[in-house]
Amino acid sequence: MSFQEGDFVLIVAGDRKYLRRLTKDFSLNFKDKLLKLEHVLGKSAGQEVNGFCLLKPTLEDLILLGFERKTQIVYPKDSFYVAFKLGLSSQSRLLEFGVGSGASTAVFSSLAGEVWAYEVRQDFCKLAKKNWDKFGLCQNVRLENVDFKEAQVEEDFFDCAFVDVKDPAPYMEKVWRALKSGATFASLMPTANQVAQLLKVMEPLFCAVEVLEVLHRGYKANPERLRPQDTMVAHTGYLVFARKRT
């Protein structure tokens, strides 16, 4: 498919990436190079124009370059791995609360059949919806502006759960009741003491508990001087996984 007005395009110039929407006033300057709307319309993904490589953005590109945020997002390096560990499929009904900017929800939504999402802060609900609507994402998400403690959910209803709140411990009994037997639970927390507190509460409710972190180190893609990037996305949070015991 060729690029049309209104499309989002990922533009690669040297070692820089730009996510832009093709509007009537679109233009991009990089060093001594200029890219305008008429240069892009009708071109196909992978074509190079005036030294710019034109690509269709992936979900990761949309999240990292296009999502607005008020707090640190769940990075794709974590959310993609969580989705894998949860075993998401078109038959999965996922419980999520602590939605934030909606980045992790967008990842889960692309794989799950249904996502039931709860966010206590109204401003975060509005921001998540704005991000999803901007890119046409999360059509299978039911978002409620409510603390999960107050949410009305059936028991043995969800195939898996992801929790991203400051203190998950007070929610764990309700999460356990909402999950099907043997279902997978996942959570992300920034500090070790939060993890330790959660593990104590989880002990009688869950089995097969794992705690890990995902480190992501990029390399400079130059065959003459291949070496790590000067900076890296290292510790963003501890991931806790477990299965519901009955």
C-alpha positions in Angstrom: 0.0 0.0 0.0 1.2 3.5 -0.8 1.2 6.4 1.7 -1.9 8.7 1.6 -2.8 11.9 3.2 -3.7 11.3 6.9 -1.4 8.3 7.2 1.2 8.0 9.9 4.7 7.4 8.5 8.0 6.5 10.2 10.8 8.4 8.7 14.4 7.3 9.2 17.1 9.9 8.6 20.6 8.8 9.5 20.3 7.4 13.1 17.2 9.5 13.8 13.6 8.3 13.7 10.5 10.6 13.3 6.8 9.6 13.5 4.7 12.1 11.5 1.2 12.3 10.2 0.9 13.3 6.5 -1.1 16.5 6.6 -1.2 19.4 4.1 1.4 21.4 6.0 3.8 18.4 6.5 7.5 19.0 6.1 10.6 17.7 7.7 14.1 19.1 7.7 17.2 17.0 8.6 20.5 18.7 8.2 20.5 19.9 4.6 17.6 17.6 3.5 14.0 18.5 3.1 11.0 16.2 2.9 7.6 17.5 1.9 4.1 16.0 1.6 4.3 15.7 -2.2 7.5 13.7 -1.8 5.8 11.1 0.3 2.3 10.7 -1.2 2.0 7.6 -3.4 5.3 6.2 -2.2 5.5 2.7 -0.7 7.0 1.6 2.6 10.7 1.0 2.3 11.3 3.6 -0.4 14.0 6.2 0.1 13.2 9.8 -0.9 15.7 12.7 -0.7 17.8 10.6 1.8 14.8 9.7 4.0 13.6 6.1 4.3 9.8 5.8 4.5 8.3 3.1 6.7 5.0 2.0 8.1 5.2 2.4 11.9 5.0 -0.6 14.1 3.1 -0.7 17.4 6.4 -0.1 19.2 7.0 3.0 17.1 3.6 4.4 17.9 4.1 3.9 21.6 7.6 5.2 21.9 7.3 8.1 19.4 3.6 8.9 19.4 2.0 8.3 22.8 1.6 11.2 25.1 2.4 10.4 28.7 2.3 12.0 32.2 4.3 9.3 33.9 6.8 6.7 32.8 5.1 4.2 30.5 5.5 0.4 30.7 8.2 0.1 28.1 7.6 -2.2 25.1 10.6 -4.3 26.3 8.5 -5.1 29.3 5.0 -5.1 28.0 5.8 -7.3 25.0 7.5 -9.9 27.3 4.5 -9.7 29.7 2.1 -10.4 26.8 4.2 -13.5 25.9 4.3 -14.8 29.5 0.5 -14.2 29.8 0.0 -16.4 26.8 -2.4 -13.9 25.2 -4.5 -15.1 22.2 -7.7 -14.2 20.5 -9.5 -16.4 23.1 -8.0 -14.5 26.1 -10.0 -12.2 28.4 -7.4 -10.0 30.2 -7.9 -8.0 33.4 -5.7 -4.9 33.6 -5.7 -2.1 36.1 -3.4 0.9 36.5 -3.7 1.9 32.8 -1.8 5.2 32.8 -1.2 6.4 29.3 -2.5 3.2 27.8 0.8 1.9 26.3 0.7 -1.6 27.8 -3.0 -1.8 27.1 -2.3 -1.2 23.4 0.2 -4.1 23.4 -2.2 -6.5 25.1 -5.2 -5.4 23.0 -3.3 -6.3 19.8 -3.2 -10.0 21.0 -6.1 -10.6 23.4 -9.7 -11.2 22.5 -10.9 -8.7 25.2 -9.2 -6.4 27.7 -11.1 -5.2 30.7 -9.2 -2.2 32.0 -9.6 -0.1 35.1 -8.0 3.2 35.9 -8.8 5.3 39.0 -7.6 8.6 37.7 -9.9 10.4 35.3 -7.0 12.3 33.6 -5.2 9.0 32.9 -8.4 7.5 31.4 -8.8 10.5 29.1 -5.1 10.4 28.1 -5.2 6.7 27.3 -8.4 7.1 25.2 -6.7 10.0 23.4 -3.7 7.9 22.6 -5.8 4.9 21.4 -8.1 7.1 19.3 -5.2 8.9 17.7 -3.9 5.7 16.2 -7.1 3.6 15.9 -6.1 1.2 18.7 -7.8 -0.8 21.4 -11.2 -1.4 19.9 -11.6 -4.5 22.1 -10.9 -2.7 25.4 -13.5 -1.9 28.0 -12.1 1.0 30.0 -13.7 2.0 33.3 -12.7 5.1 35.4 -12.9 3.3 38.8 -10.6 1.8 41.4 -10.5 -2.0 40.8 -11.4 -2.4 44.5 -14.8 -0.9 43.6 -15.2 -2.7 40.2 -18.0 -5.2 39.8 -16.5 -8.4 38.3 -17.4 -12.0 38.3 -15.4 -14.7 39.9 -13.4 -17.1 37.8 -13.9 -14.8 34.9 -10.5 -13.7 33.5 -7.8 -15.8 31.8 -5.0 -13.6 33.0 -4.2 -10.3 34.7 -1.7 -7.5 34.6 -1.5 -5.1 37.5 0.5 -1.8 37.4 -0.2 0.1 40.6 2.0 1.4 43.3 0.9 -1.2 45.9 -0.8 -4.3 44.4 -0.9 -6.2 47.7 -4.4 -4.9 48.9 -5.9 -6.1 45.6 -4.6 -9.6 45.5 -7.5 -11.5 47.0 -9.9 -9.8 44.6 -7.6 -10.5 41.7 -7.3 -14.1 42.8 -11.1 -14.5 42.9 -11.5 -12.9 39.5 -9.1 -15.2 37.8 -9.8 -18.7 36.5 -8.0 -21.6 38.1 -4.4 -21.8 36.9 -4.6 -18.4 35.3 -1.5 -16.3 34.9 -0.9 -13.1 36.9 1.7 -10.4 36.2 2.7 -7.2 37.8 5.4 -4.5 37.4 7.0 -2.6 40.3 9.9 -0.2 40.4 11.5 -1.2 43.8 12.5 -4.4 45.5 10.7 -3.7 48.7 7.4 -3.4 46.8 8.1 -6.9 45.3 8.9 -8.4 48.7 5.6 -7.1 50.2 3.7 -8.5 47.3 5.3 -11.9 47.5 4.2 -12.2 51.2 0.6 -11.6 50.2 0.7 -13.9 47.1 2.1 -16.9 48.9 -1.1 -18.6 49.9 -2.9 -17.6 46.7 -0.5 -18.3 43.8 2.2 -20.8 42.8 5.0 -20.9 40.1 6.1 -17.4 41.2 8.9 -15.7 39.2 10.6 -12.4 39.7 12.8 -10.9 36.9 13.8 -7.8 35.0 14.3 -7.2 31.3 17.4 -5.2 30.3 17.6 -3.8 26.8 21.0 -2.7 25.4 21.3 -1.4 21.8 24.4 -1.4 19.6 25.6 1.1 17.1 24.9 -0.5 13.8 28.2 0.4 12.1 30.1 -2.6 10.8 33.4 -0.7 11.1 32.9 0.1 14.8 30.2 -2.1 16.2 29.8 -1.2 19.9 27.1 -0.7 22.5 25.1 2.6 22.5 26.4 5.2 25.0 23.1 5.0 26.9 20.6 2.2 27.5 17.2 1.5 28.9 18.1 -0.7 31.8 16.1 -1.1 35.0 12.5 0.1 34.4 10.8 -2.3 36.8 10.7 -5.7 38.4 8.3 -8.2 36.7 6.4 -10.6 38.9 4.7 -13.6 37.4 2.6 -16.3 39.0 -0.3 -18.8 38.5 -3.5 -19.0 40.5 -3.6 -21.9 42.9 -6.9 -23.4 44.1 
